[in-house]
Amino acid sequence: MRHGMMRGLMTGMIVGGMAATMFGVMNWQTERRWNQQIRRTGRWLTRKTDEIARKL
């Protein structure tokens, strides 16, 4: 009984750790995508501002 319970706890810890790791990786990738989009938008705004400033 005790051996089976320990095995179950260890399996649960491993599966839980893997799930938490995957969740963290997915969040990190999503956040990275958002940051890249924000950077792209910032570069675009900078270019447009420079173009307008040159015309003036």
mmCIF file as gemmi writes it, N, C-alpha and C atoms, coordinates in Angstrom:
data_model
loop_
_atom_site.group_PDB
_atom_site.id
_atom_site.type_symbol
_atom_site.label_atom_id
_atom_site.label_alt_id
_atom_site.label_comp_id
_atom_site.label_asym_id
_atom_site.label_entity_id
_atom_site.label_seq_id
_atom_site.pdbx_PDB_ins_code
_atom_site.Cartn_x
_atom_site.Cartn_y
_atom_site.Cartn_z
_atom_site.occupancy
_atom_site.B_iso_or_equiv
_atom_site.pdbx_formal_charge
_atom_site.auth_seq_id
_atom_site.auth_asym_id
_atom_site.pdbx_PDB_model_num
ATOM 1 N N . MET Axp A 1 ? 0.831 -1.199 0 1 0 ? 1 A 1
ATOM 2 C CA . MET Axp A 1 ? 0 0 0 1 0 ? 1 A 1
ATOM 3 C C . MET Axp A 1 ? 0.871 1.257 0 1 0 ? 1 A 1
ATOM 4 N N . ARG Axp A 2 ? 1.853 1.26 0.858 1 0 ? 2 A 1
ATOM 5 C CA . ARG Axp A 2 ? 2.695 2.439 0.984 1 0 ? 2 A 1
ATOM 6 C C . ARG Axp A 2 ? 3.544 2.664 -0.273 1 0 ? 2 A 1
ATOM 7 N N . HIS Axp A 3 ? 4.053 1.571 -0.854 1 0 ? 3 A 1
ATOM 8 C CA . HIS Axp A 3 ? 4.884 1.668 -2.043 1 0 ? 3 A 1
ATOM 9 C C . HIS Axp A 3 ? 4.081 2.225 -3.226 1 0 ? 3 A 1
ATOM 10 N N . GLY Axp A 4 ? 2.845 1.778 -3.363 1 0 ? 4 A 1
ATOM 11 C CA . GLY Axp A 4 ? 1.978 2.253 -4.445 1 0 ? 4 A 1
ATOM 12 C C . GLY Axp A 4 ? 1.647 3.734 -4.28 1 0 ? 4 A 1
ATOM 13 N N . MET Axp A 5 ? 1.446 4.157 -3.032 1 0 ? 5 A 1
ATOM 14 C CA . MET Axp A 5 ? 1.136 5.561 -2.775 1 0 ? 5 A 1
ATOM 15 C C . MET Axp A 5 ? 2.332 6.45 -3.12 1 0 ? 5 A 1
ATOM 16 N N . MET Axp A 6 ? 3.53 6.014 -2.759 1 0 ? 6 A 1
ATOM 17 C CA . MET Axp A 6 ? 4.738 6.789 -3.065 1 0 ? 6 A 1
ATOM 18 C C . MET Axp A 6 ? 4.933 6.876 -4.58 1 0 ? 6 A 1
ATOM 19 N N . ARG Axp A 7 ? 4.687 5.761 -5.247 1 0 ? 7 A 1
ATOM 20 C CA . ARG Axp A 7 ? 4.831 5.749 -6.702 1 0 ? 7 A 1
ATOM 21 C C . ARG Axp A 7 ? 3.825 6.708 -7.347 1 0 ? 7 A 1
ATOM 22 N N . GLY Axp A 8 ? 2.624 6.719 -6.833 1 0 ? 8 A 1
ATOM 23 C CA . GLY Axp A 8 ? 1.589 7.631 -7.334 1 0 ? 8 A 1
ATOM 24 C C . GLY Axp A 8 ? 1.96 9.087 -7.108 1 0 ? 8 A 1
ATOM 25 N N . LEU Axp A 9 ? 2.509 9.38 -5.921 1 0 ? 9 A 1
ATOM 26 C CA . LEU Axp A 9 ? 2.932 10.752 -5.621 1 0 ? 9 A 1
ATOM 27 C C . LEU Axp A 9 ? 4.064 11.198 -6.535 1 0 ? 9 A 1
ATOM 28 N N . MET Axp A 10 ? 5.03 10.302 -6.75 1 0 ? 10 A 1
ATOM 29 C CA . MET Axp A 10 ? 6.157 10.634 -7.626 1 0 ? 10 A 1
ATOM 30 C C . MET Axp A 10 ? 5.676 10.868 -9.058 1 0 ? 10 A 1
ATOM 31 N N . THR Axp A 11 ? 4.77 10.005 -9.528 1 0 ? 11 A 1
ATOM 32 C CA . THR Axp A 11 ? 4.225 10.166 -10.882 1 0 ? 11 A 1
ATOM 33 C C . THR Axp A 11 ? 3.469 11.487 -10.986 1 0 ? 11 A 1
ATOM 34 N N . GLY Axp A 12 ? 2.69 11.794 -9.98 1 0 ? 12 A 1
ATOM 35 C CA . GLY Axp A 12 ? 1.944 13.058 -9.965 1 0 ? 12 A 1
ATOM 36 C C . GLY Axp A 12 ? 2.867 14.263 -9.989 1 0 ? 12 A 1
ATOM 37 N N . MET Axp A 13 ? 3.958 14.185 -9.232 1 0 ? 13 A 1
ATOM 38 C CA . MET Axp A 13 ? 4.91 15.296 -9.203 1 0 ? 13 A 1
ATOM 39 C C . MET Axp A 13 ? 5.558 15.489 -10.574 1 0 ? 13 A 1
ATOM 40 N N . ILE Axp A 14 ? 5.923 14.386 -11.211 1 0 ? 14 A 1
ATOM 41 C CA . ILE Axp A 14 ? 6.568 14.464 -12.53 1 0 ? 14 A 1
ATOM 42 C C . ILE Axp A 14 ? 5.594 15.03 -13.564 1 0 ? 14 A 1
ATOM 43 N N . VAL Axp A 15 ? 4.37 14.488 -13.582 1 0 ? 15 A 1
ATOM 44 C CA . VAL Axp A 15 ? 3.372 14.958 -14.554 1 0 ? 15 A 1
ATOM 45 C C . VAL Axp A 15 ? 3.021 16.418 -14.285 1 0 ? 15 A 1
ATOM 46 N N . GLY Axp A 16 ? 2.859 16.788 -13.032 1 0 ? 16 A 1
ATOM 47 C CA . GLY Axp A 16 ? 2.552 18.172 -12.678 1 0 ? 16 A 1
ATOM 48 C C . GLY Axp A 16 ? 3.685 19.117 -13.063 1 0 ? 16 A 1
ATOM 49 N N . GLY Axp A 17 ? 4.899 18.694 -12.827 1 0 ? 17 A 1
ATOM 50 C CA . GLY Axp A 17 ? 6.053 19.512 -13.198 1 0 ? 17 A 1
ATOM 51 C C . GLY Axp A 17 ? 6.148 19.704 -14.694 1 0 ? 17 A 1
ATOM 52 N N . MET Axp A 18 ? 5.89 18.639 -15.444 1 0 ? 18 A 1
ATOM 53 C CA . MET Axp A 18 ? 5.917 18.744 -16.904 1 0 ? 18 A 1
ATOM 54 C C . MET Axp A 18 ? 4.817 19.682 -17.396 1 0 ? 18 A 1
ATOM 55 N N . ALA Axp A 19 ? 3.636 19.582 -16.807 1 0 ? 19 A 1
ATOM 56 C CA . ALA Axp A 19 ? 2.529 20.452 -17.221 1 0 ? 19 A 1
ATOM 57 C C . ALA Axp A 19 ? 2.847 21.913 -16.913 1 0 ? 19 A 1
ATOM 58 N N . ALA Axp A 20 ? 3.415 22.169 -15.727 1 0 ? 20 A 1
ATOM 59 C CA . ALA Axp A 20 ? 3.771 23.533 -15.363 1 0 ? 20 A 1
ATOM 60 C C . ALA Axp A 20 ? 4.85 24.084 -16.292 1 0 ? 20 A 1
ATOM 61 N N . THR Axp A 21 ? 5.802 23.243 -16.657 1 0 ? 21 A 1
ATOM 62 C CA . THR Axp A 21 ? 6.863 23.67 -17.573 1 0 ? 21 A 1
ATOM 63 C C . THR Axp A 21 ? 6.286 24.015 -18.936 1 0 ? 21 A 1
ATOM 64 N N . MET Axp A 22 ? 5.406 23.172 -19.456 1 0 ? 22 A 1
ATOM 65 C CA . MET Axp A 22 ? 4.797 23.433 -20.754 1 0 ? 22 A 1
ATOM 66 C C . MET Axp A 22 ? 3.961 24.707 -20.725 1 0 ? 22 A 1
ATOM 67 N N . PHE Axp A 23 ? 3.24 24.917 -19.64 1 0 ? 23 A 1
ATOM 68 C CA . PHE Axp A 23 ? 2.43 26.131 -19.498 1 0 ? 23 A 1
ATOM 69 C C . PHE Axp A 23 ? 3.331 27.359 -19.501 1 0 ? 23 A 1
ATOM 70 N N . GLY Axp A 24 ? 4.452 27.285 -18.796 1 0 ? 24 A 1
ATOM 71 C CA . GLY Axp A 24 ? 5.404 28.389 -18.759 1 0 ? 24 A 1
ATOM 72 C C . GLY Axp A 24 ? 6.012 28.667 -20.117 1 0 ? 24 A 1
ATOM 73 N N . VAL Axp A 25 ? 6.362 27.618 -20.845 1 0 ? 25 A 1
ATOM 74 C CA . VAL Axp A 25 ? 6.935 27.781 -22.188 1 0 ? 25 A 1
ATOM 75 C C . VAL Axp A 25 ? 5.906 28.419 -23.114 1 0 ? 25 A 1
ATOM 76 N N . MET Axp A 26 ? 4.66 27.97 -23.045 1 0 ? 26 A 1
ATOM 77 C CA . MET Axp A 26 ? 3.624 28.535 -23.907 1 0 ? 26 A 1
ATOM 78 C C . MET Axp A 26 ? 3.414 30.01 -23.593 1 0 ? 26 A 1
ATOM 79 N N . ASN Axp A 27 ? 3.382 30.372 -22.314 1 0 ? 27 A 1
ATOM 80 C CA . ASN Axp A 27 ? 3.226 31.775 -21.935 1 0 ? 27 A 1
ATOM 81 C C . ASN Axp A 27 ? 4.413 32.6 -22.407 1 0 ? 27 A 1
ATOM 82 N N . TRP Axp A 28 ? 5.628 32.045 -22.283 1 0 ? 28 A 1
ATOM 83 C CA . TRP Axp A 28 ? 6.828 32.76 -22.703 1 0 ? 28 A 1
ATOM 84 C C . TRP Axp A 28 ? 6.795 33.026 -24.205 1 0 ? 28 A 1
ATOM 85 N N . GLN Axp A 29 ? 6.366 32.033 -24.998 1 0 ? 29 A 1
ATOM 86 C CA . GLN Axp A 29 ? 6.295 32.211 -26.448 1 0 ? 29 A 1
ATOM 87 C C . GLN Axp A 29 ? 5.245 33.247 -26.823 1 0 ? 29 A 1
ATOM 88 N N . THR Axp A 30 ? 4.097 33.219 -26.15 1 0 ? 30 A 1
ATOM 89 C CA . THR Axp A 30 ? 3.042 34.198 -26.419 1 0 ? 30 A 1
ATOM 90 C C . THR Axp A 30 ? 3.533 35.593 -26.09 1 0 ? 30 A 1
ATOM 91 N N . GLU Axp A 31 ? 4.192 35.728 -24.938 1 0 ? 31 A 1
ATOM 92 C CA . GLU Axp A 31 ? 4.713 37.033 -24.526 1 0 ? 31 A 1
ATOM 93 C C . GLU Axp A 31 ? 5.772 37.515 -25.506 1 0 ? 31 A 1
ATOM 94 N N . ARG Axp A 32 ? 6.6 36.601 -25.992 1 0 ? 32 A 1
ATOM 95 C CA . ARG Axp A 32 ? 7.638 36.958 -26.955 1 0 ? 32 A 1
ATOM 96 C C . ARG Axp A 32 ? 7.008 37.48 -28.25 1 0 ? 32 A 1
ATOM 97 N N . ARG Axp A 33 ? 5.936 36.821 -28.691 1 0 ? 33 A 1
ATOM 98 C CA . ARG Axp A 33 ? 5.223 37.272 -29.893 1 0 ? 33 A 1
ATOM 99 C C . ARG Axp A 33 ? 4.657 38.68 -29.706 1 0 ? 33 A 1
ATOM 100 N N . TRP Axp A 34 ? 4.07 38.934 -28.53 1 0 ? 34 A 1
ATOM 101 C CA . TRP Axp A 34 ? 3.522 40.265 -28.245 1 0 ? 34 A 1
ATOM 102 C C . TRP Axp A 34 ? 4.632 41.313 -28.261 1 0 ? 34 A 1
ATOM 103 N N . ASN Axp A 35 ? 5.771 40.982 -27.641 1 0 ? 35 A 1
ATOM 104 C CA . ASN Axp A 35 ? 6.89 41.924 -27.608 1 0 ? 35 A 1
ATOM 105 C C . ASN Axp A 35 ? 7.403 42.211 -29.01 1 0 ? 35 A 1
ATOM 106 N N . GLN Axp A 36 ? 7.487 41.195 -29.863 1 0 ? 36 A 1
ATOM 107 C CA . GLN Axp A 36 ? 7.942 41.399 -31.241 1 0 ? 36 A 1
ATOM 108 C C . GLN Axp A 36 ? 6.964 42.294 -31.996 1 0 ? 36 A 1
ATOM 109 N N . GLN Axp A 37 ? 5.685 42.086 -31.792 1 0 ? 37 A 1
ATOM 110 C CA . GLN Axp A 37 ? 4.67 42.912 -32.46 1 0 ? 37 A 1
ATOM 111 C C . GLN Axp A 37 ? 4.769 44.36 -32.001 1 0 ? 37 A 1
ATOM 112 N N . ILE Axp A 38 ? 4.968 44.566 -30.713 1 0 ? 38 A 1
ATOM 113 C CA . ILE Axp A 38 ? 5.094 45.924 -30.178 1 0 ? 38 A 1
ATOM 114 C C . ILE Axp A 38 ? 6.33 46.605 -30.759 1 0 ? 38 A 1
ATOM 115 N N . ARG Axp A 39 ? 7.44 45.854 -30.849 1 0 ? 39 A 1
ATOM 116 C CA . ARG Axp A 39 ? 8.66 46.413 -31.425 1 0 ? 39 A 1
ATOM 117 C C . ARG Axp A 39 ? 8.456 46.795 -32.884 1 0 ? 39 A 1
ATOM 118 N N . ARG Axp A 40 ? 7.792 45.911 -33.646 1 0 ? 40 A 1
ATOM 119 C CA . ARG Axp A 40 ? 7.52 46.189 -35.06 1 0 ? 40 A 1
ATOM 120 C C . ARG Axp A 40 ? 6.689 47.456 -35.212 1 0 ? 40 A 1
ATOM 121 N N . THR Axp A 41 ? 5.651 47.589 -34.381 1 0 ? 41 A 1
ATOM 122 C CA . THR Axp A 41 ? 4.787 48.767 -34.43 1 0 ? 41 A 1
ATOM 123 C C . THR Axp A 41 ? 5.594 50.015 -34.069 1 0 ? 41 A 1
ATOM 124 N N . GLY Axp A 42 ? 6.46 49.909 -33.073 1 0 ? 42 A 1
ATOM 125 C CA . GLY Axp A 42 ? 7.299 51.041 -32.679 1 0 ? 42 A 1
ATOM 126 C C . GLY Axp A 42 ? 8.226 51.473 -33.798 1 0 ? 42 A 1
ATOM 127 N N . ARG Axp A 43 ? 8.824 50.509 -34.496 1 0 ? 43 A 1
ATOM 128 C CA . ARG Axp A 43 ? 9.704 50.844 -35.627 1 0 ? 43 A 1
ATOM 129 C C . ARG Axp A 43 ? 8.921 51.524 -36.737 1 0 ? 43 A 1
ATOM 130 N N . TRP Axp A 44 ? 7.717 51.03 -37.003 1 0 ? 44 A 1
ATOM 131 C CA . TRP Axp A 44 ? 6.879 51.615 -38.04 1 0 ? 44 A 1
ATOM 132 C C . TRP Axp A 44 ? 6.536 53.06 -37.686 1 0 ? 44 A 1
ATOM 133 N N . LEU Axp A 45 ? 6.149 53.301 -36.426 1 0 ? 45 A 1
ATOM 134 C CA . LEU Axp A 45 ? 5.828 54.655 -35.982 1 0 ? 45 A 1
ATOM 135 C C . LEU Axp A 45 ? 7.036 55.573 -36.097 1 0 ? 45 A 1
ATOM 136 N N . THR Axp A 46 ? 8.206 55.072 -35.758 1 0 ? 46 A 1
ATOM 137 C CA . THR Axp A 46 ? 9.424 55.87 -35.855 1 0 ? 46 A 1
ATOM 138 C C . THR Axp A 46 ? 9.696 56.253 -37.306 1 0 ? 46 A 1
ATOM 139 N N . ARG Axp A 47 ? 9.563 55.298 -38.207 1 0 ? 47 A 1
ATOM 140 C CA . ARG Axp A 47 ? 9.777 55.579 -39.634 1 0 ? 47 A 1
ATOM 141 C C . ARG Axp A 47 ? 8.796 56.635 -40.139 1 0 ? 47 A 1
ATOM 142 N N . LYS Axp A 48 ? 7.522 56.477 -39.785 1 0 ? 48 A 1
ATOM 143 C CA . LYS Axp A 48 ? 6.511 57.434 -40.231 1 0 ? 48 A 1
ATOM 144 C C . LYS Axp A 48 ? 6.786 58.81 -39.658 1 0 ? 48 A 1
ATOM 145 N N . THR Axp A 49 ? 7.173 58.892 -38.413 1 0 ? 49 A 1
ATOM 146 C CA . THR Axp A 49 ? 7.475 60.178 -37.783 1 0 ? 49 A 1
ATOM 147 C C . THR Axp A 49 ? 8.659 60.824 -38.487 1 0 ? 49 A 1
ATOM 148 N N . ASP Axp A 50 ? 9.685 60.049 -38.793 1 0 ? 50 A 1
ATOM 149 C CA . ASP Axp A 50 ? 10.85 60.584 -39.509 1 0 ? 50 A 1
ATOM 150 C C . ASP Axp A 50 ? 10.443 61.101 -40.885 1 0 ? 50 A 1
ATOM 151 N N . GLU Axp A 51 ? 9.604 60.362 -41.591 1 0 ? 51 A 1
ATOM 152 C CA . GLU Axp A 51 ? 9.151 60.797 -42.92 1 0 ? 51 A 1
ATOM 153 C C . GLU Axp A 51 ? 8.398 62.115 -42.845 1 0 ? 51 A 1
ATOM 154 N N . ILE Axp A 52 ? 7.53 62.239 -41.858 1 0 ? 52 A 1
ATOM 155 C CA . ILE Axp A 52 ? 6.75 63.483 -41.688 1 0 ? 52 A 1
ATOM 156 C C . ILE Axp A 52 ? 7.694 64.627 -41.329 1 0 ? 52 A 1
ATOM 157 N N . ALA Axp A 53 ? 8.66 64.366 -40.456 1 0 ? 53 A 1
ATOM 158 C CA . ALA Axp A 53 ? 9.603 65.424 -40.05 1 0 ? 53 A 1
ATOM 159 C C . ALA Axp A 53 ? 10.434 65.898 -41.237 1 0 ? 53 A 1
ATOM 160 N N . ARG Axp A 54 ? 10.811 65.004 -42.122 1 0 ? 54 A 1
ATOM 161 C CA . ARG Axp A 54 ? 11.605 65.385 -43.315 1 0 ? 54 A 1
ATOM 162 C C . ARG Axp A 54 ? 10.786 66.268 -44.264 1 0 ? 54 A 1
ATOM 163 N N . LYS Axp A 55 ? 9.486 65.989 -44.349 1 0 ? 55 A 1
ATOM 164 C CA . LYS Axp A 55 ? 8.623 66.764 -45.249 1 0 ? 55 A 1
ATOM 165 C C . LYS Axp A 55 ? 8.424 68.182 -44.742 1 0 ? 55 A 1
ATOM 166 N N . LEU Axp A 56 ? 8.527 68.379 -43.451 1 0 ? 56 A 1
ATOM 167 C CA . LEU Axp A 56 ? 8.323 69.716 -42.866 1 0 ? 56 A 1
ATOM 168 C C . LEU Axp A 56 ? 9.548 70.509 -43.005 1 0 ? 56 A 1
